[in-house]
Amino acid sequence: MPGTGHTTERPEKTVHLRIDPNDESTTLEDVLTRISELQRKHPDREVFFDGDEYAICSRPKRARAAAVH
């Protein structure tokens, strides 16, 4: 449909952990450690911090395109 702004489907995003931005006891090290744990637990998913959701999320990894020589 013209004008919707969406021409491709987005992979399904999973929220693993929401972080309270007002909780000063949560450190960057805590967030990075949790991301590393989730990356090891879910090697088939791209794990990332979503600043809009203020959460650690993941989505299925995209297949890599073959290199063009």
BATOR-766819 format. One line per 2 residues: number of its first residue (from 0); for each residue y, x, z of N, C-alpha, C, O. Coordinates in steps of 0.1 Angstrom, whole numbers, plus 2048, in hexadecimal, padded with zeros to 3 digits. Each point is the difference from the previous one (the first is absolute). Example, Ala and Ser with C-alpha at 12.3 -4.5 7.8 and 13.67 -1.06 7.14 Angstrom:
0	7C7,884,84E,80C,7F7,800,80C,809,800,800,80A,807 ~ 80B,7F2,7F2,80B,809,800,80B,7F8,808,80B,805,801
! end
This chain:
0	7F4,809,800,80C,7F7,800,80C,809,800,801,809,809 ~ 809,7F5,7EE,80C,808,7FF,808,7FF,80D,801,7F5,805
2	805,816,7FF,80A,7FF,80B,7F9,801,80E,808,800,80A ~ 7EB,801,7F7,7FA,801,80D,801,80E,806,800,802,80C
4	801,808,7EB,801,80E,805,7F3,806,803,7FF,80C,803 ~ 7F6,7ED,7FC,7F3,805,803,7F7,800,7F3,7FD,7F5,7FB
6	801,817,7FF,7F8,800,7F4,7F2,806,802,7F7,7FE,7F8 ~ 806,808,814,7F3,805,803,7FC,7FC,80E,809,7FD,809
8	7EA,802,7FA,7FC,7FC,80D,801,80C,809,7FD,80B,7FC ~ 807,7F3,811,800,80A,80A,7F3,801,807,7FA,7F5,803
10	800,817,800,7F4,800,808,802,7FA,80E,80B,800,805 ~ 7EA,7FA,800,801,7FA,80D,803,80A,80B,7FA,80A,801
12	811,7F3,807,804,808,80A,7FA,7FB,80D,801,7F4,803 ~ 7FA,815,806,7FB,7FD,80D,808,806,80A,803,80C,800
14	802,7EC,80A,808,805,80B,7F6,804,80B,7F8,7F7,805 ~ 808,816,7FF,7F6,805,80B,807,800,80D,7F9,7FC,80A
16	814,807,7F7,806,801,80D,80F,7FE,7FE,807,807,7F9 ~ 7FE,7EF,80E,80F,7FE,800,806,808,80C,7FA,801,80A
18	811,804,7F3,807,809,80A,80D,7F9,805,808,7FD,7F7 ~ 7F9,802,816,80D,7FA,805,80B,80B,7FF,7FF,80A,807
20	80B,7F3,7F1,80B,80A,7FE,808,802,80D,807,80A,801 ~ 7F7,7ED,809,808,802,80C,7F8,807,80B,805,802,80B
22	7EE,801,7F2,7F7,807,80A,803,80F,7FE,7FA,807,7F7 ~ 80D,7FF,812,804,80E,7FF,7F4,809,804,801,80D,7FF
24	7F4,7EE,806,7F5,808,804,7F7,804,7F4,7F8,809,801 ~ 809,7F0,7F4,7F9,803,7F4,807,80C,7F9,80C,7FE,7FC
26	7ED,80D,802,806,80B,7FA,7FB,802,7F1,7F7,7F9,7FC ~ 810,80F,7FD,7FC,803,7F2,7F2,806,7FF,7F9,7FC,7F8
28	804,80C,812,7F3,806,801,7F5,7F5,801,7F6,801,7FA ~ 80D,7F5,80E,7F7,7F4,802,7FD,7FA,7F3,7F5,7FD,7FC
30	816,800,7FC,7FF,7F9,7F3,7F8,809,7F6,7F7,7FB,7FA ~ 80C,812,806,7F9,809,7F6,7F2,801,804,7F7,801,7F7
32	805,800,816,7F3,801,804,7F8,7F4,7FC,7F5,800,7FB ~ 811,7F4,807,7F9,7F3,7FC,7FE,800,7F1,7F6,7FB,7FB
34	814,809,7FD,7FE,800,7F2,7F5,809,7FC,7F8,7FD,7F7 ~ 807,80F,80F,7F5,80A,7FD,7F2,7F9,803,7F7,802,7F9
36	809,7F8,813,7F3,7F9,804,7FC,7F6,7F5,7F4,7FF,7FC ~ 816,7F9,800,7FD,7F5,7F6,7FC,806,7F3,7F8,7FA,7F8
38	80E,811,804,7FC,807,7F3,7F2,804,801,7F9,7FF,7F6 ~ 803,807,815,7F2,804,801,7F6,7F4,800,7F5,801,7FB
40	80F,7F5,80C,7F8,7F4,801,7FF,7F8,7F3,7F5,7FA,7FD ~ 815,806,7FB,801,7F9,7F3,804,809,7F5,80B,7FF,7FB
42	7EB,80A,800,804,809,7F6,803,7FA,7F2,805,806,7F7 ~ 7F7,7ED,808,802,7F9,7F3,80D,7F9,800,803,7F8,7F6
44	805,809,815,80D,7F9,801,80C,80A,801,7FE,80B,806 ~ 80D,7F2,7F5,80C,807,802,807,7FB,80D,804,7F4,800
46	7FD,815,809,806,7FC,80D,80F,804,801,803,80C,7FC ~ 806,7EC,808,80E,803,800,807,7F8,80B,7FC,7F6,805
48	811,80F,7FE,808,7F9,809,80A,7F8,7F8,807,805,7F7 ~ 7F9,7EE,80B,808,7F6,7F9,80D,7FE,809,7FF,7F9,80A
50	80C,80C,7F2,80C,7FF,808,806,7F2,801,806,7FC,809 ~ 7F7,7FC,7EC,805,7F2,800,7F8,7F8,80B,805,7F7,807
52	7EE,80B,7FA,7F7,7F9,809,800,807,80E,7FC,7FA,80A ~ 809,813,7F6,7FF,808,80C,7F1,800,805,7FD,7FD,80B
54	7FB,807,7EB,7F1,800,803,7F9,80B,7F8,805,804,7F6 ~ 7EF,7FF,80F,7F7,809,7F9,7F7,7F7,7F7,7FA,7F7,806
56	806,80B,7ED,7F9,7F7,7F7,7F7,809,7F7,801,80C,7FF ~ 7F7,7EC,7F9,7F8,807,7F6,7FE,7F6,7F4,802,7F4,802
58	7FB,812,7F3,7FC,7F8,7F4,7F5,808,7F8,800,80D,802 ~ 7F9,7ED,7F6,7F6,807,7F8,806,80B,7F8,80B,7FE,7FA
60	7EF,80E,805,805,80A,7F7,7FF,7FC,7F2,7F6,7F9,7FC ~ 814,80B,7FC,7FF,7FD,7F2,7F8,80B,7F9,7FF,80B,804
62	7FA,7F0,7F1,7F8,80A,7F9,80A,809,7F9,80A,7FC,7FB ~ 7F3,811,805,809,80A,7F9,7FE,7FF,7F1,7F4,7FF,7FB
64	816,802,7FE,800,800,7F2,7FB,80E,7FB,803,80A,806 ~ 7F5,7F6,7EF,7FB,80C,7FB,80C,809,7FA,809,7FA,7FA
66	7F6,812,809,80B,809,7FB,800,801,7F1,7F5,801,7FA ~ 817,7FF,800,801,801,7F1,802,80E,7FD,80A,806,805
68	7EE,800,7F2,802,80E,7FC,806,801,7F3,802,80B,7FB
! end
